[in-house]
Amino acid sequence: MNIPLRPFCTAAALAAVMFSTQSVFANAGPRPPRPAAAAKPAVVLPADLVVQADLSLAKGAAFLLAKQAPDGSWMASPAITALNSLALAYSPDAAKPEVRAAINRGLDAVIKNAQPDGSIFNKENEEYPNYSTAISTIALALLNRPQDQKVLRAARAFLLGSQFKDAAAADGSFGGIGYGKEKRPDLSNTQWGLEALYLTEHLDKDTGTQNQAKAKEGDLAWDRALQFLSTCQNLKETNTQVWVAADPDNRGGFVYMPGQSKAGKLTKDGKASPSDLKASEDGDSLRSYGSMTYAGLKSMIYAKLSKDDPRVKAAADWAARHYTFDENPGMKDSGLFYYLHTSAKALAALGEENLTLPDGSRRAWRQDLLKSLIAKQRPGGEWQNANARWWESAPELVTGYSMIALGVTLDRTPASPAGK
């Protein structure tokens, strides 16, 4: 038996190298206005798989509830606290008073870290205000408590102000977002920031608060972001940087930042060098990898590019050629759960329920991803990566990633804790 699922509210949702901005966009055309949201058919999944996913979410929620600190936080981090508050809202028990109270305590802990400049981060133990602000903003926007709106607006303004927009047009930093206002941008920080801006775009256009200057600045931010995204993509047609790979295997994928890939490089004689992150010699090219490719794909869709745009098509084609939920393509188990979390959002935003692989087979990605996430859960209800890179040995972080990925893949709307 297959059952239809509820619609998901996110529109089923960071060594600069010189480049030519004009040539990047000469072939791409202008960014179109955002179209009106069209009603989409309900997602249909096998009933037994939905039951398994709900059991998995319930076990994950029990783990997170047991790990929440008395002050409402997880790991004294507003970013991780925001992730886990949102993760609990995808649980089938989210409406229960004790779970709703835990979500509210978590969001209250996030709000307590709001700074006068609009950022949201723990000044005592965190160095990355943009990263923390973006993730906090995503959770606050989706859970949408009335008392958080002032903080939400300030956080949006902070993120808009954090974009590199004063860099020279020929600077690979232009349009990106980094760990701080003066720290080089990368695609990981940028994709979190753009998701936060996407989810809060309505704040500049709401009745009674409409501000044409703010709305225009938001549009310009997306135009700049597209320039940065294009300079992170292995696509010679729209990216003229010298490190862009010519080989078909890397075509269309994304790297960490212009001139650097966590998956390493290809030397000019075609040999892979995973330990060398930068294209340091003439003829070197950078290797694309999974998590950044899905980050780029998601961000381009949020920036209003159509599925027919050559950059979107090339990224989707790379994802199809490297289709797997068993590893982070190009990185093996490094950043695996970040990859699964990002791929869920990107594929949901792409809007294709079945992916056609190079051999002509069709894959129902939601079913594949649900099965992969359920299989990776540990007996205690948590998820954890044996590879500690990027904090993924911390189950408090990885469980949040995984539960949100489950919720997005199920096409669920996270339950707001507002009200009685």
N, C-alpha and C positions, 0 to 999 in steps of 0.2 A: 504493500500500500504506500502511495506517495501522498504527502500532505503539503498544502501551500503554507508558506511562512509569512510573517508580518513584514511590511516594508521597512527598510533600514533608513534612518534619517540623515545619513551623511552624504546622500547622493551617491550611495554605494559605489564612499570614501572611503651635510651640509657639505708653493712653487709655481705661482701664476705664470702662464706662458702668453706671449703676445699674440693677439689675434685681430682680425678685421671685423668689427661689428657690422659694417655695411654689407660685407660679403656673406656674413652669417644669415642675414635676414633678406638678402636680395632674392633668394629662391623661395623663401618661406611665406611671404605675404603678410598682411597685417593681422593682428589678433582680432577675431570677430567679437561682437557683443555676446554676452551670455544669453543663450536661448531660454525661453520659458521651460520650466521643468515639465517633461512629459510623463504621463502616467505609465508605469512599466508593469508588466505582468508579474504576478506573485511568483516567487521562487518556489519550485517544487522539489522536495527531497524525499528519499525513502523514509518512511515513518520510523523504522527500527534504528536508522542512523541518527535521526533527530533525538530519539529517546537516549541513545548512547551519548550524544553530545550534551544533552541536558544533564545527565548523570555526571559527566566529566566536569561541566561548569559548576555543579553543586559541590563536588569534591574539591574543586579549586577554590570555591568561595569559602568552604569550611577551613581550608588551609590558611587563606588570607585573614579571615576573621581571628584565627588563633594567633597570628603574627602581628596584628595591629597593636601599636603602642598605646598606653593610656591617654596620650595627648592626641590620638587620632591618626598619627603618622605611621608610615612604614619607612624604616631605615633613616629617620630624621631628614628625609628628602621630599620636598614638595613635588618634584617630578614623579618619583616612584609612588608617592601617595596619591597623586592625581591619576596615574595609570591604574592603580589598584582600586580606587574609588569607582572609576569607570568600569573596570573589570567586574566588580560586584554588581553593578547595575545591569549587566548582561546575564546574571545568574537567574535561573528560574525561581529562586527564592527572594528576588530583589524587593518584592512588595512586603515581605515580612517585616514587622516592626523592628526586630533586632538587626536585620541587614540594612534596612533604610537608615536606622540610627548610626550604624557603622559608616555608611556612605556619607552621611551628614557630618560626622566627626572628622572624616578624612578631608572633605571639602573645607571644613572650618580650619583644619590644620594648614591646608594650602593657602587659604586667604590670609592667615596670620603671617605668612612670609611675603606678602605683597609689600613692595618697597615704594618710596615716594616717587621714583621715576617711572613707575608702572611695571617694572620687572617683578617677577615672582621667583625668588630663590632664597636659599638659606645662606646668609652672609657668613655664618660661622664655619661652614664646612663644604661649601660648593663654590666652584670657580666659573661655572658656565651659566650665566644668567639667561642667555637667549634660549639655550636648550631647555632649561627648566621652565622658563616663561611660556614657551611654545606648547610644551606638553601639558602644563597646567591650564593654559587657555583652551586647549582641545577638550579637556574634561569639563571645565566650567561651562563651555559653550554647549556641549551635548547634554549635560545634566541640567543646565538652564534654571538655576534657582534665582528668584527675583532679587535676593539680597546680594548676589554676586555681580550684578550688572555694572556697577561703577568700577569695580576692580577689572572686570572683563574689558570694558572700554579702554581703560588705562593700559592694560596689557597689550591690546591691539595696537595702540598708539606707540608703545615701546617697540614692538616688533617691526612696525613700519619704519620707525626711526633707526632700527638696527641694520636695515638693508644697506649694502654698499652701493650708494648712488652718487658719491662724489669722486669715485675712482675714475681715472681716464677711460675713455671709451675703448681704448686698446689694451685695457688691463683685465686679466682673467677674473679679477675680483668683482667686477661690476655686476650688480644685480643679485649677488649672493648674500647669504646670512651665515655668520660664523659663531664661535663660542661667545664672543663679546663684540661690542661695537668696533673695536680696533684689532680684533683677531681675525686672521684670514678666513674667508668663507669656504665652506665645503658643502657637498650635496646632502650629507646627513642632517646637519643643522638646517640647511635650507628647506629640505622636504618637511621637517617638523614645523618650521615657521610658516611655510606656505599652506600647510593643512590648517594651522590655527587661523591664518588670515582668511582662508576659504570659508571656514565655519563661522567667522564673525563678520563677514562682508555686509550682512544685513544691518549691522549696527550703524553704519554710515548712511543708511537709506531709510531707516524706520520713520514712520509718520511721527511728526513732532520733534524729531531730532535730526532731520535731514540737513546735511551740510554739504553743499556742492563741492567745496574745496576738499573736504575729506574724501568724498566719493571719488573725485578726480585723482587724488593722491593714491587711493587704493588701486585704481585702474593703471596708473603709471607704475606702481609697484609690480603688478603682474607683467607689464611689458618689459621691465628691467629683469624680472626673474626669468623670463623666457630667454633672454640673452645669456644669462648665467647657465641655465639648463642646457642650452645648445652647446656651450663650450665645455660641458662635461660629457657629451655624447660622442661615441665612436662612429661618426657619420660624416664622411668627407663632403657630401653634398651640401651640408649646412655648417660644417665646422672646419675651418681652414688651419687649425693649429698643427704644428709639425709632428706632434705625437700621435695623431689619429691613425688608427690601424687600417691597413688596406686589406687585410685578410678577411674573408667572408665570415669566419667564425666569430669575430669580435664586432662585426658591423651591427650598429644600432644599439649596442649595449652602452652602459654608463660606467664612469669611473668616479672615484671619491672627490676629486677636485681637478680643475684644469692642470695637467702636467703630473698628476699623481694618482696611482691606483693601489689599493690595498691588495689587489691580486697580482701585482708586479707588472713586469713589462715583457715585451718580445724584442729581442735584439734584432739588428738589421739583417742578420742571417737567418731569422725565423726561430731562434731558440728561446724558450720560455725562461724567465728569470724571476721566480716568485718572490725572492727576498729583496729585490731591487724595486723600490716603489716608484722611482721617478724615471722619466725618459731623459736620461742625462747626456746621451750622445746622439749625434746626427744619425737618423735612420731608426732609432728606437721607437717603438710604439707601445701603448699601454693596453693591458688586458681588461676587458669588460668583466663585470661580475654581477651576481644575482641581486643582492640586496640593493645595490645602488641603481641597477636597471629598473627594478620595480619602484624605487623612490623617484627616479626620473619620470617614469611612465605616469605614475599617480599625479605628480606635480604638473606635468604637461596637460593632463585632462582637467585638473583643477584650474589651470590657466586658460581654459576654454578652447584648447586646440581640439579639432575634430578627430575622429578615428581615421579619417582619410589623410590627415596631415602626414607628410613623409617622415617626420620625426617620430610621431606616435606609431605609425605602421612599422618603422624599423625597430623600435623598442619592443613592440609586441611580437615581431618576428623573432628577435633575439630570445625573448622569453619562451616562445614556442620551441625553438631549437634546443633550449637548455631546460626543458620542462622537468621539474622534479620538486618534491617536498621532503626528500630524504637528506638533502644537504643544501648549503648555500652555494650555488654554482660558481666555480672559480675560487671558492674559499673553503670548501669542504665543510667542517663543522664550526668554523669560526663565524660567529654572529648568526647562527642558524635560526634562533627564535626571533631575532630582529627581522630576519629575512621572511619567516613565515607570517609574522605580523604585518609587514609591509606588503607582501604579495597579496594577502587577503584584501587589503584596502585598495590596492591598485587594480586587481582583477574585478572587484566589485564596481569600481569606478569605470572601468573599461566597458562593462555592460555586456560582455559575451559570456553566456553560460557554458558553452562548450568551446574548447580550443582545438584547432586543427594543427597537428604536429607534422613535421617534415615528411614522415612516412605515410601521411594521409589519414592516420587514425584520429579519432575525436575523443577528447577527454573531458568529462564532467568535473571541472576543477574543484567545485565546492565539495563534491563527494570525496575526491582524492585528498583534499586538504583537511577535511574533518577527520577522515580515517587516520591521517598522519599525526595530527595533533592528539587525538584520543590515544593512539598507540604510544606516544612519547610521554604521556603522563605517568608519574611515579605513584607507587601505592599509597603514599601519604597525601595525595591530592595535588602535589606540587609538580611543576615542570622545572628542570634544571639541566644545563648543558655541562657535560664533562670538560669541555673546553672553556676555560675561565676568561678568555679574551672578551673585552668589552662588558665586563661584569656579569657575563651569562652563567657564572657558577652561583650567582645569588638567586635562590628560588623566589624571593620576594619580587624581584624584577621580572624574571622569566615567566612566572605564573601570570602576572599582569599582561605581558605580551600575548601569551597563549590564550587566555580567556577572552581578550578583546578580539583576537583573530577568530576564535570560535563564534563569537557573537556576530561579527561582520559576515562571516561565511554563512551563518544561518539566516542572514538578512534580518536580524533583530533590531528593534529600537531599544536602546538602553533606557531603563526605567528611571525617571526623575525622582529624587527623594523629596522634592518640594511638596508642601501640603501636610495634611494631618497624617 
